[in-house]
């Protein structure tokens, strides 16, 4: 992947950037020339991702270990973006976890941690990011939801609820901050091959593929390219939308 310069001069903060979809988004945006602030709780993987990307694409990258539920930590990331990278034009809320289980056996802790990281984390980082965007009268918030936030999934009541919550939050941010030049959209991936899905059995995998008209699993790059579009000026008149990247599963 060579540089294509569509994001030169942009500064993007990506949460959960150490691996999986977040790592792919970081790569895609670096290839297009965006400076990056990468955060994650996985310090070693975060630093090696940053090293590799700055070496490959020559873009400026800062890293911070961050639990997305930490409001003060999130504010500090934004201060670093403004101080060290010259601003903050986009935030990609990607950090997310699963704690799957049947509803009647799901513990309060399993519910709370998933809602905390996935939904509260998206709120906390968005709240931190919008101040500098409003001052600049321009900004992009891209939040990674999920197709299960639209259709539900047995064994994922907590995850589905958190992702549906992200969609409602996104639409509210779009309405509230549109007049200040801030755009907010959600991306809803379907069945994407990542660390999160590789634990699934062959039977479950086959069942998923049967439900996908394209009969293919998606890749992290499929999601990353849509994020790159939503961060770029090409999507400046798009806000409050959910872009589903699922091979037709939810149709």
C-alpha contacts under 8 A as a table, 3 or more apart, distances in Angstrom:
res1	aa1	res2	aa2	distance
1	X	31	X	6.69
2	X	31	X	6.17
2	X	57	X	7.97
3	X	30	X	7.88
3	X	31	X	4.69
3	X	32	X	5.29
3	X	33	X	6.47
3	X	57	X	6.99
4	X	31	X	6.60
4	X	32	X	4.90
4	X	33	X	7.06
5	X	8	X	5.11
5	X	31	X	7.65
5	X	32	X	4.72
5	X	33	X	4.99
6	X	32	X	5.41
6	X	33	X	6.78
6	X	232	X	7.04
7	X	10	X	5.44
7	X	29	X	7.16
7	X	32	X	5.16
7	X	33	X	4.97
7	X	34	X	4.95
7	X	232	X	6.33
8	X	32	X	6.85
8	X	33	X	4.52
8	X	34	X	5.37
8	X	35	X	7.86
9	X	33	X	7.33
9	X	34	X	6.29
9	X	35	X	7.25
10	X	33	X	7.58
10	X	34	X	4.87
10	X	35	X	6.13
10	X	88	X	7.41
10	X	89	X	5.81
10	X	90	X	7.61
11	X	34	X	5.57
11	X	35	X	4.68
11	X	36	X	5.67
11	X	37	X	7.52
11	X	81	X	7.47
11	X	85	X	6.92
11	X	86	X	7.84
11	X	87	X	6.46
11	X	88	X	5.02
11	X	89	X	5.23
11	X	90	X	6.36
12	X	34	X	6.61
12	X	35	X	6.29
12	X	36	X	4.96
12	X	37	X	6.14
12	X	88	X	6.20
12	X	89	X	6.04
12	X	90	X	4.61
12	X	91	X	5.55
12	X	92	X	7.28
13	X	36	X	5.78
13	X	37	X	4.46
13	X	38	X	5.93
13	X	39	X	7.65
13	X	81	X	7.99
13	X	88	X	7.38
13	X	90	X	6.32
13	X	91	X	4.74
13	X	92	X	6.13
14	X	17	X	5.79
14	X	22	X	6.84
14	X	25	X	7.87
14	X	26	X	7.02
14	X	36	X	7.37
14	X	37	X	6.29
14	X	38	X	5.20
14	X	39	X	6.36
14	X	91	X	6.00
14	X	92	X	4.75
14	X	93	X	6.32
14	X	94	X	6.70
15	X	22	X	6.95
15	X	38	X	6.25
15	X	39	X	4.94
15	X	40	X	5.93
15	X	68	X	7.46
15	X	92	X	6.45
15	X	93	X	5.53
15	X	94	X	5.26
15	X	95	X	5.11
16	X	19	X	7.21
16	X	22	X	5.51
16	X	23	X	7.76
16	X	38	X	7.68
16	X	39	X	5.95
16	X	40	X	4.55
16	X	41	X	7.43
16	X	93	X	7.85
16	X	94	X	5.57
16	X	95	X	3.96
16	X	96	X	7.11
17	X	20	X	7.73
17	X	21	X	7.64
17	X	22	X	4.11
17	X	23	X	4.73
17	X	25	X	7.73
17	X	26	X	6.66
17	X	38	X	5.66
17	X	39	X	5.87
17	X	40	X	5.84
17	X	46	X	6.70
17	X	94	X	7.49
17	X	95	X	7.45
18	X	22	X	6.56
18	X	23	X	5.40
18	X	38	X	7.76
18	X	39	X	7.48
18	X	40	X	6.04
18	X	42	X	6.51
18	X	43	X	7.87
18	X	45	X	5.23
18	X	46	X	4.27
18	X	47	X	7.87
18	X	49	X	6.24
19	X	22	X	5.86
19	X	23	X	4.56
19	X	24	X	7.49
19	X	45	X	7.14
19	X	46	X	7.72
19	X	49	X	7.95
20	X	23	X	5.45
20	X	24	X	6.48
20	X	194	X	5.41
20	X	195	X	6.38
20	X	220	X	6.56
21	X	24	X	5.05
21	X	25	X	6.16
21	X	94	X	7.62
21	X	194	X	7.25
21	X	220	X	4.74
21	X	221	X	7.46
21	X	223	X	7.10
21	X	224	X	6.97
22	X	25	X	5.09
22	X	26	X	6.24
22	X	94	X	5.95
22	X	95	X	7.42
22	X	224	X	7.99
23	X	26	X	5.08
23	X	27	X	6.33
23	X	49	X	7.18
24	X	27	X	5.09
24	X	28	X	6.19
24	X	220	X	5.76
24	X	221	X	5.77
24	X	224	X	5.85
25	X	28	X	5.11
25	X	29	X	6.13
25	X	220	X	7.75
25	X	221	X	7.24
25	X	223	X	7.55
25	X	224	X	4.37
25	X	225	X	7.48
25	X	227	X	6.96
25	X	228	X	7.46
26	X	29	X	5.34
26	X	30	X	6.01
26	X	36	X	7.38
26	X	38	X	7.72
27	X	30	X	5.11
27	X	31	X	6.07
27	X	53	X	6.54
28	X	31	X	5.17
28	X	32	X	6.51
28	X	221	X	7.62
28	X	224	X	6.17
28	X	225	X	6.72
28	X	228	X	6.80
29	X	32	X	5.06
29	X	33	X	6.43
29	X	34	X	5.55
29	X	228	X	6.07
30	X	33	X	5.05
30	X	34	X	5.23
30	X	35	X	6.75
30	X	36	X	7.27
30	X	53	X	6.93
30	X	54	X	8.00
30	X	57	X	6.21
30	X	59	X	6.33
31	X	34	X	7.62
31	X	57	X	6.02
33	X	57	X	7.58
33	X	59	X	6.36
34	X	59	X	6.77
35	X	59	X	5.47
35	X	60	X	4.93
35	X	61	X	5.86
35	X	85	X	7.11
36	X	59	X	7.62
36	X	60	X	6.39
36	X	61	X	4.71
36	X	62	X	6.38
37	X	61	X	5.75
37	X	62	X	4.83
37	X	63	X	5.72
37	X	64	X	7.69
37	X	77	X	7.65
37	X	81	X	6.77
38	X	46	X	7.33
38	X	50	X	7.54
38	X	61	X	7.25
38	X	62	X	6.26
38	X	63	X	4.81
38	X	64	X	6.54
39	X	46	X	7.17
39	X	63	X	5.74
39	X	64	X	5.03
39	X	65	X	5.51
39	X	66	X	5.65
40	X	43	X	6.79
40	X	46	X	6.52
40	X	64	X	7.14
40	X	65	X	5.33
40	X	66	X	5.35
40	X	67	X	6.75
40	X	95	X	7.46
41	X	65	X	5.34
41	X	66	X	5.51
41	X	67	X	5.80
42	X	45	X	5.75
42	X	46	X	6.01
42	X	65	X	7.21
43	X	46	X	5.03
43	X	47	X	6.19
43	X	65	X	5.99
44	X	47	X	5.36
44	X	48	X	6.34
45	X	48	X	5.21
45	X	49	X	6.07
46	X	49	X	5.20
46	X	50	X	6.25
46	X	63	X	7.20
47	X	50	X	5.09
47	X	51	X	6.12
47	X	63	X	6.99
48	X	51	X	5.06
48	X	52	X	6.11
49	X	52	X	5.25
49	X	53	X	6.17
50	X	53	X	5.22
50	X	54	X	6.03
50	X	61	X	6.52
50	X	62	X	7.68
50	X	63	X	7.20
51	X	54	X	5.43
51	X	55	X	6.08
52	X	55	X	5.24
52	X	56	X	6.11
53	X	56	X	5.03
53	X	57	X	5.87
53	X	58	X	7.45
53	X	59	X	7.70
54	X	57	X	5.42
54	X	58	X	4.80
54	X	59	X	5.42
54	X	60	X	6.56
54	X	61	X	6.55
55	X	58	X	5.69
60	X	85	X	7.47
64	X	77	X	7.16
66	X	70	X	7.28
66	X	73	X	6.46
66	X	74	X	7.34
67	X	70	X	5.71
67	X	73	X	7.80
67	X	117	X	7.93
68	X	71	X	7.44
68	X	73	X	7.92
68	X	74	X	6.86
68	X	95	X	7.42
68	X	117	X	6.43
68	X	121	X	4.59
68	X	122	X	7.37
68	X	124	X	6.91
68	X	125	X	6.60
69	X	116	X	6.69
69	X	117	X	6.13
69	X	120	X	6.31
69	X	121	X	4.62
69	X	124	X	6.28
69	X	125	X	7.99
70	X	73	X	5.29
70	X	74	X	6.23
70	X	121	X	7.84
70	X	124	X	7.41
71	X	74	X	5.08
71	X	75	X	6.32
71	X	124	X	5.76
71	X	125	X	7.32
71	X	128	X	7.47
72	X	75	X	5.08
72	X	76	X	6.32
73	X	76	X	5.07
73	X	77	X	6.40
74	X	77	X	5.14
74	X	78	X	6.56
74	X	124	X	7.16
74	X	125	X	5.75
74	X	128	X	6.04
75	X	78	X	5.22
75	X	79	X	6.32
75	X	125	X	7.93
75	X	128	X	5.24
75	X	129	X	7.68
76	X	79	X	4.95
76	X	80	X	6.20
77	X	80	X	5.12
77	X	81	X	6.27
78	X	81	X	4.97
78	X	82	X	6.23
78	X	88	X	7.18
78	X	128	X	6.75
78	X	129	X	6.23
79	X	82	X	5.18
79	X	83	X	5.86
80	X	83	X	4.94
80	X	84	X	5.40
80	X	85	X	7.18
81	X	84	X	5.49
81	X	85	X	4.91
81	X	86	X	6.35
81	X	87	X	5.53
81	X	88	X	5.94
82	X	85	X	5.71
82	X	86	X	4.67
82	X	87	X	3.93
82	X	88	X	6.25
83	X	86	X	5.82
83	X	87	X	7.22
85	X	88	X	7.83
87	X	132	X	7.38
88	X	91	X	7.73
88	X	129	X	7.41
88	X	132	X	6.84
88	X	133	X	6.76
88	X	139	X	7.62
89	X	133	X	6.53
89	X	138	X	6.93
89	X	139	X	4.86
89	X	140	X	6.35
90	X	139	X	5.54
90	X	140	X	4.52
90	X	141	X	5.77
90	X	142	X	7.62
90	X	231	X	6.29
91	X	126	X	7.39
91	X	129	X	6.98
91	X	140	X	6.35
91	X	141	X	4.97
91	X	142	X	6.15
92	X	141	X	6.11
92	X	142	X	4.72
92	X	143	X	5.66
92	X	144	X	7.48
92	X	227	X	7.86
93	X	122	X	5.70
93	X	125	X	7.40
93	X	126	X	7.83
93	X	141	X	7.57
93	X	142	X	6.15
93	X	143	X	4.49
93	X	144	X	6.01
94	X	143	X	6.24
94	X	144	X	5.19
95	X	117	X	7.24
95	X	118	X	6.65
95	X	121	X	7.77
96	X	114	X	7.64
96	X	117	X	6.10
96	X	118	X	4.91
97	X	114	X	6.09
97	X	117	X	6.96
97	X	118	X	6.77
97	X	159	X	7.88
98	X	114	X	6.23
98	X	156	X	7.96
98	X	159	X	6.12
99	X	110	X	5.78
99	X	111	X	7.76
99	X	114	X	6.70
99	X	156	X	7.74
99	X	158	X	7.68
99	X	159	X	7.52
100	X	155	X	5.61
100	X	156	X	5.25
100	X	157	X	7.93
100	X	158	X	7.65
100	X	159	X	7.58
101	X	105	X	6.69
101	X	106	X	5.75
101	X	155	X	4.71
101	X	156	X	6.42
102	X	105	X	5.50
102	X	106	X	5.98
102	X	154	X	7.21
102	X	155	X	4.58
102	X	156	X	7.36
102	X	157	X	7.89
103	X	106	X	5.00
103	X	155	X	6.65
103	X	157	X	6.63
106	X	110	X	6.29
106	X	111	X	6.99
107	X	110	X	5.17
107	X	111	X	6.40
108	X	111	X	5.11
108	X	112	X	6.00
109	X	112	X	5.08
109	X	113	X	5.99
110	X	113	X	5.58
110	X	114	X	6.42
110	X	158	X	7.63
111	X	114	X	5.64
111	X	115	X	6.27
111	X	158	X	5.29
112	X	115	X	5.20
112	X	116	X	5.77
113	X	116	X	4.92
113	X	117	X	6.12
114	X	117	X	5.45
114	X	118	X	5.81
114	X	119	X	7.77
114	X	158	X	6.31
114	X	159	X	6.28
114	X	162	X	7.02
115	X	118	X	5.39
115	X	119	X	5.21
115	X	120	X	6.46
115	X	158	X	6.71
115	X	159	X	7.28
115	X	161	X	7.70
115	X	162	X	5.21
116	X	119	X	5.79
116	X	120	X	4.80
116	X	121	X	6.20
117	X	120	X	5.92
117	X	121	X	4.83
117	X	122	X	7.60
118	X	121	X	5.55
118	X	122	X	6.22
118	X	159	X	7.91
118	X	162	X	5.94
118	X	163	X	7.19
118	X	166	X	7.89
119	X	122	X	5.17
119	X	123	X	6.37
119	X	162	X	5.29
119	X	163	X	7.07
119	X	165	X	6.40
119	X	166	X	5.89
120	X	123	X	4.98
120	X	124	X	6.01
121	X	124	X	5.05
121	X	125	X	6.12
122	X	125	X	5.45
122	X	126	X	5.98
122	X	143	X	7.25
122	X	166	X	7.23
123	X	126	X	5.14
123	X	127	X	6.01
123	X	169	X	7.60
124	X	127	X	5.23
124	X	128	X	6.34
125	X	128	X	5.08
125	X	129	X	6.14
126	X	129	X	5.11
126	X	130	X	6.13
126	X	141	X	7.20
127	X	130	X	5.69
127	X	131	X	7.43
128	X	131	X	6.60
129	X	132	X	6.39
129	X	133	X	6.76
130	X	133	X	4.88
130	X	134	X	5.87
130	X	139	X	7.57
130	X	182	X	7.60
131	X	134	X	5.27
131	X	135	X	6.41
132	X	135	X	5.09
132	X	136	X	6.26
133	X	136	X	5.03
133	X	137	X	5.84
133	X	138	X	5.35
133	X	139	X	4.98
133	X	181	X	7.81
133	X	182	X	6.65
134	X	137	X	4.66
134	X	138	X	6.41
134	X	139	X	7.43
134	X	177	X	7.83
134	X	180	X	5.54
134	X	181	X	6.78
134	X	182	X	6.74
135	X	138	X	7.87
136	X	139	X	7.70
137	X	180	X	5.29
137	X	181	X	4.67
137	X	182	X	6.79
138	X	180	X	7.20
138	X	181	X	4.56
138	X	182	X	5.27
138	X	183	X	7.83
139	X	181	X	6.49
139	X	182	X	4.56
139	X	183	X	6.13
140	X	182	X	5.83
140	X	183	X	4.88
140	X	184	X	5.88
140	X	185	X	7.99
140	X	230	X	7.44
140	X	231	X	5.90
141	X	182	X	7.46
141	X	183	X	6.10
141	X	184	X	4.55
141	X	185	X	6.36
141	X	231	X	7.83
142	X	184	X	5.92
142	X	185	X	5.13
142	X	186	X	5.55
142	X	187	X	7.15
142	X	227	X	6.94
142	X	230	X	6.97
142	X	231	X	7.36
143	X	166	X	7.14
143	X	170	X	7.36
143	X	184	X	7.83
143	X	185	X	6.45
143	X	186	X	4.69
143	X	187	X	6.25
144	X	166	X	7.92
144	X	186	X	5.72
144	X	187	X	4.96
144	X	188	X	6.15
144	X	189	X	7.59
145	X	149	X	6.67
145	X	163	X	4.80
145	X	164	X	7.19
145	X	166	X	6.08
145	X	167	X	6.70
145	X	186	X	6.05
145	X	187	X	5.65
145	X	188	X	4.72
145	X	189	X	7.05
146	X	149	X	5.29
146	X	150	X	7.32
146	X	160	X	7.66
146	X	163	X	5.87
146	X	164	X	7.92
146	X	187	X	7.09
146	X	188	X	3.96
146	X	189	X	4.99
146	X	190	X	6.37
146	X	244	X	7.95
147	X	150	X	5.33
147	X	151	X	6.35
147	X	152	X	7.81
147	X	188	X	5.02
147	X	189	X	5.71
147	X	190	X	5.20
147	X	244	X	6.83
147	X	246	X	7.31
147	X	250	X	6.88
148	X	151	X	4.88
148	X	152	X	4.45
148	X	153	X	5.78
148	X	159	X	7.97
148	X	160	X	5.24
148	X	163	X	7.24
148	X	164	X	7.80
148	X	190	X	7.72
149	X	152	X	5.78
149	X	159	X	7.84
149	X	160	X	4.63
149	X	161	X	6.38
149	X	162	X	7.38
149	X	163	X	4.62
149	X	164	X	4.08
149	X	165	X	7.73
149	X	167	X	7.68
149	X	188	X	7.85
150	X	160	X	7.91
150	X	164	X	6.39
151	X	250	X	7.24
152	X	156	X	7.53
152	X	157	X	7.33
152	X	160	X	5.58
153	X	156	X	5.46
153	X	157	X	6.88
153	X	160	X	6.75
154	X	157	X	6.87
156	X	159	X	5.18
156	X	160	X	5.77
157	X	160	X	5.27
157	X	161	X	5.97
158	X	161	X	5.22
158	X	162	X	6.16
159	X	162	X	5.11
159	X	163	X	6.21
160	X	163	X	5.17
160	X	164	X	6.06
161	X	164	X	5.12
161	X	165	X	6.02
162	X	165	X	4.98
162	X	166	X	6.37
163	X	166	X	4.98
163	X	167	X	6.57
164	X	167	X	5.16
164	X	168	X	6.56
165	X	168	X	5.15
165	X	169	X	6.08
166	X	169	X	4.99
166	X	170	X	5.96
166	X	186	X	7.65
167	X	170	X	5.07
167	X	171	X	6.36
167	X	186	X	6.37
167	X	242	X	7.22
168	X	171	X	5.31
168	X	172	X	6.29
169	X	172	X	5.13
169	X	173	X	6.15
170	X	173	X	5.15
170	X	174	X	6.16
170	X	184	X	5.74
170	X	185	X	5.97
170	X	186	X	6.47
170	X	240	X	6.20
171	X	174	X	5.05
171	X	175	X	6.34
171	X	184	X	7.15
171	X	185	X	7.43
171	X	240	X	4.57
171	X	241	X	7.17
172	X	175	X	5.19
172	X	176	X	6.02
172	X	240	X	7.72
173	X	176	X	5.09
173	X	177	X	5.72
173	X	178	X	7.70
173	X	183	X	7.94
173	X	184	X	6.25
173	X	240	X	7.74
174	X	177	X	5.57
174	X	178	X	5.35
174	X	182	X	7.14
174	X	183	X	5.70
174	X	184	X	4.95
174	X	185	X	7.48
174	X	239	X	5.89
174	X	240	X	4.98
175	X	178	X	5.53
175	X	179	X	7.91
175	X	240	X	7.32
176	X	179	X	7.27
177	X	180	X	5.21
177	X	181	X	6.65
177	X	182	X	5.37
177	X	183	X	7.25
178	X	181	X	5.21
178	X	182	X	5.20
178	X	183	X	6.02
178	X	239	X	7.86
179	X	182	X	7.45
183	X	236	X	7.46
183	X	238	X	7.23
183	X	239	X	5.07
183	X	240	X	7.33
184	X	239	X	5.26
184	X	240	X	5.57
184	X	241	X	7.61
185	X	230	X	7.53
185	X	238	X	7.71
185	X	239	X	5.52
185	X	240	X	5.09
185	X	241	X	4.99
185	X	242	X	6.01
185	X	243	X	7.77
186	X	240	X	7.60
186	X	241	X	6.19
186	X	242	X	4.64
186	X	243	X	6.28
187	X	223	X	7.68
187	X	226	X	7.67
187	X	227	X	7.43
187	X	242	X	5.53
187	X	243	X	4.78
187	X	244	X	5.91
187	X	245	X	7.11
188	X	242	X	6.56
188	X	243	X	5.94
188	X	244	X	4.55
188	X	245	X	5.90
188	X	246	X	7.62
189	X	192	X	6.88
189	X	223	X	6.67
189	X	244	X	5.94
189	X	245	X	4.67
189	X	246	X	5.50
190	X	218	X	7.36
190	X	244	X	7.47
190	X	245	X	6.01
190	X	246	X	4.03
190	X	247	X	7.40
190	X	249	X	7.05
191	X	197	X	7.95
191	X	208	X	7.25
191	X	217	X	5.57
191	X	218	X	6.00
191	X	246	X	6.39
192	X	197	X	7.22
192	X	217	X	5.61
192	X	218	X	4.39
192	X	219	X	5.26
192	X	220	X	6.43
193	X	196	X	7.72
193	X	197	X	5.88
193	X	198	X	6.81
193	X	217	X	6.44
193	X	218	X	6.23
193	X	219	X	5.54
193	X	220	X	6.96
194	X	197	X	5.39
194	X	198	X	6.25
194	X	219	X	7.65
194	X	220	X	7.09
195	X	198	X	5.39
195	X	199	X	7.54
196	X	199	X	6.95
197	X	200	X	5.75
200	X	204	X	6.25
200	X	205	X	6.47
201	X	204	X	5.33
201	X	205	X	6.22
202	X	205	X	5.02
202	X	206	X	6.13
203	X	206	X	5.13
203	X	207	X	6.22
204	X	207	X	5.06
204	X	208	X	6.27
205	X	208	X	5.16
205	X	209	X	6.30
206	X	209	X	5.07
206	X	210	X	6.20
207	X	210	X	5.17
207	X	211	X	6.58
208	X	211	X	5.26
208	X	212	X	6.69
209	X	212	X	5.20
209	X	215	X	5.19
209	X	216	X	6.18
209	X	217	X	6.78
210	X	213	X	7.49
210	X	215	X	6.41
211	X	215	X	7.63
211	X	249	X	5.83
212	X	215	X	5.04
212	X	216	X	6.88
212	X	246	X	7.50
212	X	247	X	5.86
212	X	248	X	5.77
212	X	249	X	4.45
213	X	247	X	6.28
213	X	248	X	5.46
213	X	249	X	6.34
214	X	247	X	5.27
214	X	248	X	6.71
215	X	247	X	7.52
216	X	247	X	7.04
217	X	247	X	7.66
218	X	222	X	6.32
218	X	245	X	8.00
218	X	246	X	6.92
218	X	247	X	7.26
219	X	222	X	5.30
219	X	223	X	7.09
220	X	223	X	5.35
220	X	224	X	6.17
221	X	224	X	4.74
221	X	225	X	6.06
222	X	225	X	5.60
222	X	226	X	6.84
222	X	245	X	7.39
223	X	226	X	5.38
223	X	227	X	6.41
223	X	245	X	6.59
224	X	227	X	5.01
224	X	228	X	6.17
225	X	228	X	4.98
225	X	229	X	6.34
226	X	229	X	5.09
226	X	230	X	6.32
227	X	230	X	5.02
227	X	231	X	6.12
228	X	231	X	5.14
228	X	232	X	6.09
229	X	232	X	5.14
229	X	233	X	7.83
229	X	234	X	6.43
229	X	235	X	6.32
230	X	233	X	7.81
230	X	234	X	7.44
230	X	235	X	5.40
230	X	236	X	7.87
231	X	235	X	7.31
232	X	235	X	6.15
232	X	236	X	7.42
233	X	236	X	5.12
235	X	238	X	5.33
236	X	239	X	7.80
238	X	241	X	6.99
245	X	248	X	7.80
246	X	249	X	5.58
246	X	250	X	7.11
248	X	251	X	5.62
